[in-house]
Amino acid sequence: MFRISPEGFSLDGRPLRLLSGALHYFRVQPEQWPQRLRMLRSMGLNTVETYVPWNLHEPRPEEYDFAGIADLDRFLHATREAGLHSIVRPSPYICAEWENGGLPWWLLADPAVRALRCQDPGYLARVNRWYDRLMPLIAPHQVTRGGNVLMVQVENEYGSYGTDTGYLEHLAAGMRARGIDVPLFTSDGPDDFFLTGGTVPGRLATVNFGSRATEAFAGLKRLRPDDPPMCMEFWCGWFDHWGAEHVVRDPKDAADSLAEILASGASVNLYMAHGGTNFSTWAGANTQDPATGSRYLPTVTSYDYDAPVDERGGVTEKFLAFRNVLRQYADEPLPEPEPPAPLLPTGLVQLSESVPLFDVLDVLAHEEVRAAEPPSFEELGIGHGLVLYTSRIPGPRGPYPLTVHGLADRAHVFVDGTQVGVLERDGAEAVEGVHVSGTHAQVQLLVESMGRVNYGVGLGDRKGLSRVLHTQQILHDWTARAVELGHGTPDGLPWRASSDAAADTPAPRPGPVFHRGFLDVAEPGDTYVALPGWGKGYVWVNGYCLGRYWEARGPQRTLYVPWPLLRAGRNNIVILELDGAGHPAVELRDAPDLG
């Protein structure tokens, strides 16, 4: 039996120091889970922690997915087979730099849901329904039933968000009622307002920080004297935003902070031990000020996190530094690190076929919707992708500014079929000097969504736009055509040969364009796709969306391709380039470029 006392943790009557590492099953291909878990063991850890993202598992109301990268049951079995204890941090909210903090986008379109992460009846009804599916899956893996799950989290960093502790009590009671009988816990920052807002009486409180462990544990002890010290998130690295610098942490500095935690007698969970990848459209976003939601900061595709086990599953200098600290607390000699899969040879993949996006809207788009004002992505029934909004400006008139309000997050603006500008959230709102020479002009905005905000008051981030004005007049009578992205390569496209496929110079194309090429391999291996000279878009390999690239913005300039996505023989690579840039080829490299 796993027990908690002021002195620490114990399992079956023996003291147990939790030396844990975060590894999210949904950021790693299932075939790679065993190697990544063995890497945690070889670093000196005895436990693995994972979040559970609600939106991954329930992409639409009452449509559930527990297969492939979403196979939580398989992952928990794998953790036990690797000889590790487990800590599970389930939904409803996980933060984790993950799309909408793990909350499904469709909650934002549900008229019964008036507020998130509180005792709103509509929200709680959806959480209860989700728990009916999730908790019976976790319950058999608990140590109380012969499994390896030691603890389950109630909610994540609630003290950073709200004060409805009755909501936390509701979640805890719901877990208990559905068979969770191992200890429950919360995790928050170490400051007093975090802990007083986010903890639950009778449930273990843990703290999250990246340094100054002695000070953090002192703050915890003042408010929770009966709880043993545990850092549930030791931030040993950090994540990146598009357009910002790549963040790294000195390995010695991180190892010294880890040593301080362990010297105090505390338990720890490395966040992250292995970061992985924000595949598809699952990368979230932050705001510069979480208290106001100002200045939108979308997260990059890589979640390498400068973790000790890198995105490909390899050893880093930080891994070796942490191993030297952790081996002092090991009960037996540590196993040697296991290398990741071999790398493919470097080279070029020619993109010999293409088709403009606007030529295939009838193949890709949902049914056209008409509305007086532009409907949101949520109202159109899509989580992420593109929406083409179309209206008219009466004329003759102008020139006047064409102004867009509430853009989330980026729009290519066309007037009578000619692109007149690209607008971005928190950037310029208007295209200047739009005139109408005849009786009317067609105005179109191709709006792309980036990640929904996952932390702070910006949670519940809706996508699309709110209104468009020409001078001071609001434009009405809109049509909207939605193209959902991220869930497989668009099928049935009328590919045709690219006339510039063999050119040595970039070949700009008008408007967004799909490109396709083929990669022949003898045996699958890892590789990195680089897109020098391209602009912004999405990459699919054999129908699997690797995620977004933004070569023109950075800092990330390669996308990791895990070996399980490839097959011996011919493989296809599809790119949707939104900005019309691009070379006729992409590069395969043997090392990442994260900035």
Residue pairs with C-beta under 8 A, 6 or more apart in sequence:
1 11
1 12
1 143
1 144
2 9
2 10
2 11
2 16
2 143
2 144
2 150
2 151
2 182
2 183
3 9
3 10
3 11
4 183
4 204
4 227
4 228
5 228
6 225
6 226
6 227
6 228
7 228
8 15
8 16
8 17
8 228
8 265
8 267
9 15
9 16
9 17
9 18
9 150
9 228
9 267
10 16
11 85
11 143
11 150
16 46
16 85
17 262
17 267
17 329
18 46
18 47
18 85
18 87
18 150
18 230
18 267
18 268
18 269
19 44
19 45
19 46
19 47
19 267
19 268
19 326
19 329
20 45
20 46
20 47
20 48
20 49
20 85
20 87
20 267
20 268
20 269
20 270
20 273
21 40
21 43
21 45
21 47
21 48
21 49
21 269
21 270
21 272
21 273
21 274
22 48
22 49
22 50
22 51
22 233
22 269
22 270
22 271
22 272
22 273
22 274
23 36
23 37
23 40
23 48
23 49
23 50
23 272
23 273
23 274
23 276
24 50
24 51
24 96
24 272
24 275
24 276
24 303
25 33
25 50
25 69
25 71
25 72
25 75
26 53
26 56
26 69
26 70
26 282
27 275
27 276
27 277
27 278
27 279
27 303
28 36
28 69
28 274
28 276
28 277
28 562
29 69
29 562
29 564
29 565
30 68
30 69
30 71
30 74
30 75
30 564
31 563
31 564
32 313
32 341
32 562
32 563
32 564
33 74
33 75
33 78
34 78
34 81
34 82
35 313
35 338
35 340
35 341
36 274
36 309
36 313
37 48
37 78
37 79
37 82
37 84
38 82
38 335
38 338
39 274
39 309
39 313
39 315
39 319
39 337
39 338
40 48
40 82
40 84
40 273
40 274
40 309
41 82
41 83
41 84
41 334
41 335
42 323
42 334
42 335
42 336
42 337
42 338
43 273
43 308
43 309
43 319
43 322
43 323
43 326
43 334
43 337
44 322
44 323
44 325
44 326
44 327
44 329
44 330
44 334
45 84
45 270
45 273
45 326
46 84
46 85
47 84
47 85
47 86
47 87
47 150
47 269
48 79
48 82
48 84
48 85
48 86
48 87
48 273
49 86
49 87
49 88
49 89
49 232
49 269
50 75
50 86
50 87
50 88
50 89
51 89
51 90
51 94
51 96
51 98
51 102
51 156
52 72
52 88
52 89
52 90
52 91
52 94
52 102
52 134
52 138
53 91
53 94
53 96
53 98
53 99
53 102
53 282
54 91
54 92
54 94
54 102
54 103
54 104
54 130
54 134
55 98
55 99
55 100
55 102
55 103
55 104
55 105
55 383
56 65
56 69
56 70
56 102
56 282
57 64
57 65
57 66
57 70
57 72
57 130
57 133
57 134
58 64
58 65
58 104
58 130
58 133
59 65
59 104
59 383
60 104
60 106
61 104
61 106
61 110
61 126
62 129
64 133
66 72
66 73
66 137
69 279
72 137
72 138
73 137
73 141
76 86
76 88
76 138
76 141
76 147
76 148
76 149
77 141
79 85
79 86
79 148
80 86
80 141
80 147
80 148
84 148
85 143
85 148
85 149
85 150
86 141
86 147
86 148
86 149
86 150
87 149
87 150
87 151
87 152
87 153
87 269
88 138
88 141
88 149
88 151
88 152
88 153
89 152
89 153
89 156
89 187
90 134
90 135
90 138
90 152
90 153
91 102
91 103
91 127
91 130
91 134
92 102
92 103
92 117
92 127
92 130
92 155
92 171
93 101
93 102
93 103
93 116
93 117
93 155
93 156
93 158
93 161
93 459
94 101
94 102
94 156
95 101
95 102
95 156
95 157
95 454
95 455
96 102
96 156
96 284
96 454
97 239
97 278
97 283
97 284
97 286
97 299
97 303
97 454
98 278
98 282
98 283
98 284
98 454
99 105
99 281
99 282
99 283
99 284
99 383
99 384
99 451
99 452
99 454
100 284
100 451
100 452
100 453
100 454
100 459
100 460
100 461
101 284
101 452
101 453
101 454
101 455
101 459
102 454
103 116
103 459
103 460
105 377
105 378
105 383
105 384
105 452
106 378
106 383
107 113
107 116
107 123
107 126
107 460
108 378
108 460
108 462
109 376
109 378
109 379
109 381
110 122
110 126
112 121
112 122
112 125
113 120
113 122
113 123
113 126
114 120
114 122
114 123
115 123
116 123
116 459
116 460
117 123
117 155
117 158
117 161
117 162
117 164
117 167
117 459
118 162
118 164
118 167
119 164
119 166
119 167
119 170
124 167
124 170
127 171
127 174
128 174
131 174
131 175
131 178
132 178
135 174
135 175
135 178
135 179
135 180
136 178
136 179
138 149
138 152
138 180
139 145
139 178
139 179
139 180
139 181
140 147
141 147
141 148
141 149
142 149
142 180
142 181
142 182
143 149
143 150
143 182
144 181
144 182
149 182
150 182
150 183
151 182
151 183
151 184
151 185
151 204
152 175
152 180
152 182
152 183
152 184
152 185
153 184
153 185
153 186
153 187
153 232
154 168
154 171
154 172
154 175
154 184
154 185
154 186
154 200
154 203
155 167
155 168
155 171
155 186
155 198
156 187
157 187
157 188
157 189
157 194
157 198
157 208
158 167
158 168
158 186
158 188
158 197
158 198
159 186
159 188
159 189
159 193
159 194
159 195
159 196
159 197
159 198
159 199
160 188
160 189
160 194
160 198
160 290
160 455
160 456
161 197
161 198
161 456
161 459
162 197
163 197
165 197
165 199
165 200
168 186
168 198
168 200
169 200
172 184
172 200
172 203
175 184
176 184
183 203
183 204
184 200
184 203
184 204
185 203
185 204
185 205
185 206
185 232
186 198
186 199
186 200
186 203
186 204
186 205
186 206
187 205
187 206
187 207
187 208
187 232
187 233
188 194
188 195
188 197
188 198
188 199
188 205
188 206
188 207
188 208
189 195
189 207
189 208
189 209
190 207
190 208
190 209
190 215
190 216
190 217
190 219
190 220
191 219
192 219
192 222
192 223
195 205
195 207
195 219
195 220
195 223
195 224
196 223
199 205
199 223
199 224
204 227
204 228
204 230
205 220
205 223
205 224
205 227
206 220
206 227
206 230
206 231
206 232
207 216
207 217
207 219
207 220
207 229
207 230
207 231
207 232
208 231
208 232
208 233
208 234
208 235
208 271
209 216
209 231
209 233
209 234
209 235
210 234
210 235
210 236
210 249
210 257
211 257
213 231
213 257
213 260
213 261
213 264
213 266
214 260
214 264
216 231
217 229
217 264
217 266
220 227
220 229
221 227
221 229
228 266
228 267
229 264
229 265
229 266
229 267
230 266
230 267
230 268
230 269
231 261
231 266
231 267
231 268
231 269
232 269
232 271
233 269
233 271
234 257
234 258
234 261
234 268
234 269
234 270
234 271
235 271
236 249
236 254
236 257
236 258
236 270
236 271
236 272
236 306
236 307
236 308
236 318
236 322
237 247
237 248
237 249
237 254
237 272
237 275
237 304
237 305
237 306
237 307
237 318
238 247
238 248
238 249
238 305
238 306
239 247
239 275
239 299
239 300
239 303
239 305
240 246
240 247
240 299
240 300
240 302
240 555
240 556
240 594
240 595
241 285
241 286
241 297
241 298
241 299
241 300
242 297
242 298
242 299
242 300
242 450
242 550
242 553
242 554
242 555
242 556
243 550
243 553
243 554
243 555
244 297
244 555
245 555
245 595
246 555
246 556
246 594
246 595
247 306
248 306
249 306
249 318
251 316
251 317
251 318
251 320
251 321
252 321
254 318
254 321
254 322
255 318
255 321
255 322
255 324
255 325
258 268
258 270
258 322
258 325
258 326
259 325
261 268
262 268
262 325
262 326
262 328
262 329
270 307
270 308
270 322
272 303
272 305
272 307
273 307
273 308
273 309
274 307
274 308
274 309
274 310
274 313
275 302
275 303
275 304
275 305
275 307
275 311
276 303
276 311
277 301
277 302
277 303
277 311
277 546
277 547
277 560
277 562
278 284
278 299
278 300
278 301
278 302
278 303
278 547
279 301
279 544
279 545
279 546
279 547
280 486
280 487
280 545
280 546
280 547
281 383
281 384
281 385
281 449
281 451
281 485
281 486
281 545
281 547
281 548
282 451
282 486
282 547
283 298
283 299
283 300
283 301
283 303
283 450
283 451
283 547
283 548
284 298
284 299
284 451
284 452
284 453
284 454
284 455
285 296
285 297
285 298
285 299
285 450
285 451
285 452
285 453
285 454
285 458
285 461
286 297
286 299
286 453
286 454
286 455
286 456
286 458
287 293
287 294
287 295
287 296
287 297
287 453
287 455
287 456
287 458
288 294
288 295
288 297
289 295
289 456
290 455
290 456
290 457
290 458
291 456
291 457
292 457
293 453
293 456
293 457
293 458
295 426
296 408
296 409
296 425
296 426
296 450
296 453
296 458
298 409
298 450
298 451
299 451
299 454
300 548
300 550
300 555
300 556
300 594
301 546
301 547
301 548
301 549
301 556
301 559
302 311
302 556
302 559
302 560
302 592
302 594
303 311
304 310
304 311
304 592
304 594
306 318
307 316
307 318
308 316
308 318
308 319
308 321
308 322
309 315
309 316
309 319
310 316
310 592
311 560
311 592
312 340
312 526
312 560
312 562
312 592
313 340
313 341
314 339
314 340
315 337
319 337
323 334
326 334
327 334
340 526
341 524
341 525
341 526
341 563
342 523
342 525
342 526
343 525
343 526
343 527
343 590
344 521
344 525
344 526
344 527
344 566
344 588
344 590
345 588
346 587
346 588
346 589
346 590
347 587
347 588
348 585
348 586
348 587
348 588
349 517
349 518
349 519
349 573
349 585
349 586
349 587
349 588
350 501
350 502
350 517
350 584
350 585
351 498
351 501
351 515
351 516
351 517
351 573
351 575
351 584
351 585
351 586
352 497
352 498
352 501
352 516
352 517
352 518
352 584
353 495
353 496
353 497
353 498
353 515
353 516
353 517
354 495
354 496
354 498
354 509
354 513
354 514
354 515
354 516
355 493
355 494
355 495
355 496
355 513
355 514
356 509
356 510
356 511
356 512
356 513
356 514
357 364
357 386
357 483
357 511
357 512
357 513
357 514
357 576
358 511
358 512
359 494
360 490
360 493
360 494
360 514
361 388
361 481
361 483
363 490
363 492
363 493
363 494
364 483
364 490
365 388
365 481
365 482
365 483
366 380
366 381
366 382
366 481
366 482
366 483
366 484
368 479
368 480
368 481
369 375
369 380
369 479
369 480
369 481
369 482
370 477
370 478
370 479
370 480
371 478
371 480
372 476
372 477
372 478
373 466
373 467
373 474
373 476
373 478
374 389
374 445
374 464
374 465
374 466
374 467
374 468
374 478
374 480
375 464
375 478
375 480
376 462
376 463
376 464
377 383
377 384
377 385
377 387
377 449
377 462
377 463
377 464
377 482
378 462
378 463
378 464
379 464
380 387
380 464
380 480
380 482
381 482
382 482
382 483
382 484
383 484
383 486
384 449
384 463
384 484
384 485
384 486
385 448
385 449
385 482
385 483
385 484
385 485
385 486
386 446
386 447
386 448
386 449
386 482
386 483
386 485
386 512
387 446
387 447
387 464
387 480
387 481
387 482
387 483
388 444
388 445
388 446
388 447
388 480
388 481
388 483
389 444
389 445
389 446
389 447
389 464
389 465
389 468
389 478
389 479
389 480
390 442
390 443
390 444
390 478
390 479
390 480
390 481
391 442
391 443
391 468
391 475
391 476
391 477
391 478
391 479
392 440
392 441
392 442
392 443
392 475
392 477
393 402
393 415
393 434
393 436
393 440
393 441
393 443
393 470
393 475
394 436
394 439
394 440
395 435
395 436
395 437
395 438
395 439
395 440
395 441
396 435
396 436
396 437
396 438
396 439
397 435
397 436
397 470
398 433
398 434
398 435
398 436
398 470
399 432
399 433
399 434
399 435
400 433
400 434
400 435
400 470
400 471
401 430
401 431
401 432
401 433
401 434
401 469
401 470
401 471
402 413
402 415
402 420
402 430
402 431
402 434
402 443
402 468
402 469
402 470
403 429
403 430
403 468
403 469
403 470
404 411
404 413
404 423
404 429
404 430
404 445
404 465
404 467
404 468
405 429
405 465
405 466
405 467
405 468
405 469
406 464
406 465
406 466
406 467
407 423
407 424
407 425
407 429
407 447
407 465
408 425
408 447
408 449
408 461
408 462
408 463
408 464
408 465
409 424
409 425
409 447
409 448
409 449
409 450
409 463
410 422
410 423
410 424
410 425
410 447
410 448
410 450
411 422
411 423
411 424
411 445
411 446
411 447
411 448
411 465
412 419
412 421
412 422
412 445
412 446
412 511
412 512
412 578
413 419
413 420
413 421
413 422
413 423
413 431
413 443
413 444
413 445
414 420
414 442
414 443
414 444
414 445
414 446
415 434
415 441
415 442
415 443
415 444
416 441
416 442
417 442
417 444
419 510
419 511
420 431
420 434
421 431
422 579
423 429
423 430
423 431
434 441
434 443
434 470
443 468
443 470
443 475
445 465
445 468
446 512
447 463
447 464
447 465
448 578
449 463
449 464
450 548
452 459
452 460
452 461
452 463
453 459
453 460
453 461
467 474
467 475
468 474
468 475
469 475
485 538
485 545
485 576
486 538
486 545
487 545
488 540
488 543
488 544
488 545
489 540
489 543
489 545
489 572
489 574
490 514
490 574
493 514
495 516
498 507
498 515
498 584
500 507
500 584
501 584
502 584
503 584
506 533
506 581
506 582
506 583
507 582
507 583
507 584
508 580
508 581
508 582
509 577
509 580
509 582
510 580
511 580
512 537
512 576
512 577
512 578
512 579
512 580
513 576
513 577
513 580
513 582
514 574
514 575
514 576
514 577
515 574
515 575
515 576
515 577
515 582
516 572
516 573
516 574
516 575
517 572
517 573
517 585
517 586
518 570
518 571
518 572
518 573
519 566
519 570
519 571
519 572
519 573
519 588
520 569
520 570
520 571
521 566
521 567
521 568
521 569
521 571
522 568
523 568
524 563
524 564
524 565
524 566
524 567
524 568
525 563
525 566
526 560
526 561
526 562
526 563
527 561
527 588
527 589
527 590
528 558
528 559
528 560
528 561
528 588
528 589
528 590
528 591
528 592
528 593
529 539
529 541
529 546
529 558
529 559
529 561
529 573
529 586
529 587
529 588
529 589
530 557
530 558
530 586
530 587
530 588
530 589
530 593
531 539
531 549
531 551
531 557
531 575
531 582
531 583
531 586
531 587
532 551
532 557
532 583
532 587
533 551
533 581
533 582
533 583
534 549
534 551
534 552
534 575
534 577
534 581
534 582
534 583
534 586
535 550
535 551
535 552
535 577
535 578
535 579
535 580
535 581
535 582
536 548
536 549
536 550
536 551
536 552
536 553
536 577
536 578
536 579
537 548
537 549
537 575
537 576
537 577
537 578
537 579
538 545
538 546
538 547
538 548
538 549
538 575
538 576
539 545
539 546
539 547
539 549
539 559
539 573
539 574
539 575
540 546
540 573
540 574
540 575
541 561
541 565
541 566
541 571
541 572
541 573
542 565
542 566
542 567
542 571
542 572
543 572
544 565
546 559
546 560
546 561
546 565
547 559
549 556
549 559
550 556
551 557
551 581
552 579
552 581
554 595
555 594
555 595
556 593
556 594
556 595
557 593
557 594
557 595
558 589
558 591
558 592
558 593
558 594
560 592
573 586
575 582
575 586
